Amino acid sequence: MATMIQGTKVPESKYALVRPNGELGFCEVRNGKKNTKWESFQFVDILIGAPGDWRRIPAKGEQRKQILNLLEQDGYKNAALRYSEKHVRCAACESPLSDAESLARGFGPICILRFG
């Protein structure tokens, strides 16, 4: 089960963060489903593998806090764009990106609305 976070400002999406060694690490932030007891929570997973075959490892405790802090410090839009540049997919829905505008934003025309 994914780790729960309350009260963060990071939108639902997949992200690429730069590790201290310069390599990219991938993570996903998801919101709890509406009208459930999890509605006010966010789930943070570390992603291992590749799009379509991700293995999700729940981020816990200090690791969870570090990921969210890095996303807020780095600018979550930058981290989402890095994800999209690496995988040529929308950081939010995983659809392949094909037009120049979507590639530049890192999101398709519908998913970009959540990053306003």
N, C-alpha and C positions, 0 to 999 in steps of 0.2 A: 504494500500500500504506500502511496506517495506521502510525503511529509506535508503538513499543513502550516500555512503562514497566514497571519491575519494582518490587514491594514497596510499592505505594500502598495506602491503606485505603479508597479510594472505590469503592462498589459499582457494578456495571454499571447504567447508566441514561442517560437524556438529562437535561440540566441547562440552566438559564437563569442566566447570570451578569450582573450589572449592570456595564455599561461605565462608564468615567469620565464620559462625556457623559450618563449616565442611561438610555441605551437598553439593551435586553436583547440579549445575544449567546448563542447556543445551542451546546452541545457534547454529545458522547456519549463515554462511557467503556465499553469492552467488554473482556472477559477473553479470553485465548487459549483455544482449544478444548482440552478435557481429552484427555489421552493423546497429545498432540502436543508437539513441541519448544517450542511457544508457550504451553503451559499456565501457566507462571508469569509471563507478561507481561500488561500491560494496554495497550490501544490507545486513543488519544485523538484524536478528530476534531472539527473545527469544523464546525458544520452551517450551511449557507446555503440559504435557501428556506423550505419549509413541510413539515409532516408529510405523509408519503406521497410527497414529491418532494424530499427532502433531497439536496443535493450535499455530499459529505463531503470535507473538506480535512484531511489529516493535520497534527496539531500537532507541531512539531519543536523540539528543543533547549530554549532558554529559554522559548519560548512554551508548550511542553508543561508545563514545571515551573511556570510561572505559573498555568496553568489548574488543575492539581492542587492547588497551594497555595491558590488562591482557593476551590476547592471545600472544602478542609479547614478554612480559616479561617472562611468564611461559614457553614459547616455544609452538607454536601451535601444533607441533607434539605430545607433551605430552598431551595436551588437547584433541586432536583427539584420541589418544590411550586410554585415560580415557573413552571417549564416547564409543569406541569399546569394551572395557573391560566390561563396565556396560551393554551394550545391545547386545553383541556378534554379531555385525553387522559392516559392513564397514562404516566408518565415512563419506565417500564421497558419496556412492551410496545406502546405506542401505541394500545391499545384506547380507544374513547370512554368517558369517565366519565359516569355518569348518576345514580347514587344519591348522596344527601347525604354519607354517610360517606366514600365513595371520593373525592368532590370535595374534601372537607375535608383528606383525607390526601394527595391527589395520586397515589394508586395504587389499583388494584383490590385485592380481598381476597386474591388469591394473591401478587401482586407486592410487597405491603407486607411480606411475611415476610422478604424480603432486607434490609429496612431496620430490622427489629425494633425 
